[in-house]
Amino acid sequence: RQDGRDLRTALQHAATMLGELRTASLGPKAYYELYIAVTGELRHLEDYFSAEHKTGRRMQEMYELVQHSGNVLPRLYLLLTVGSVYIKSKEAPAKDVLKDLVEMCRGVQHPMRGLFLRNYLSQASKDKLPDAGSEYEGSGGAVADAVSFVLTNFGEMNKLWVRMQHQGPLREKEKRERERSELRILVGTNLVRLSQLEGVTLEVYEKTVLPTVLEQVVNCKDAIAQEYLMDCIIQVFPVEYHIATL
């Protein structure tokens, strides 16, 4: 079938383009520029997947199809792009697809590549979480599922970010710290996302969000991360939450 061939061709071209993100020769700023260019193109691919869905193609079939793509990094970017449309299609509960995506991303353990991949997951899913009052709440999941997803992604991103400190020779310590400083916003964005969820009430913050984030802060044993994350918590959550949890 012609449309089947078109789809395979589109996926092959996308995978070739995404292969550029496998580079290890770029610093954070240059990699970020490449990432922005590539993910901008992925928006066109997402529109294509949406159009395919409107013609009657099942997203579950597409979701399984892209998992046969070659290298792990392009495959996961494709999976997150299809996953975004899969959630919108409501063929499966949002919470199940989100949980699958956040787990699949463990396949990339290179710190910088992993951070940007998980940032793409965060961006692609931000309007599809089963938050209070969201169209995905109910059959798609509950607030607890949305919070769990963001906290899981945050925890994995923080580990990748901290691991950057221990890669390479000791003489490059200052360079690594500078690069980590440039990338910290990717980790902090998750805490901003949590603070924006309608369902993160004082009770949810007190019982789930704060203990989980503080556990990360303590366990990472990294001064740069500890200082930055505490600063983030103070800045992004309401003052009354801090007073109530003193």
Secondary structure, DSSP 8 states (H G I E B T S, - for coil): -HHHHHHHHHHHHHHHHHGGGG-SS--HHHHHHHHHHHHHHHHHHHHHHHHHHHTT--HHHHHHHGGG-SSHHHHHHHHHHHHHHHHHHTSS-HHHHHHHHHHHGGG--SHHHHHHHHHHHHHHHTTSS--TT-TTSBTTB-HHHHHHHHHHHHHHHHHHHHHGGGSS-GGGHHHHHHHHHHHHHHHHHHHHHHHH-TT--HHHIIIIIHHHHHHHHHHT--HHHHHHHHHHHHHHS-HHHHHHT-
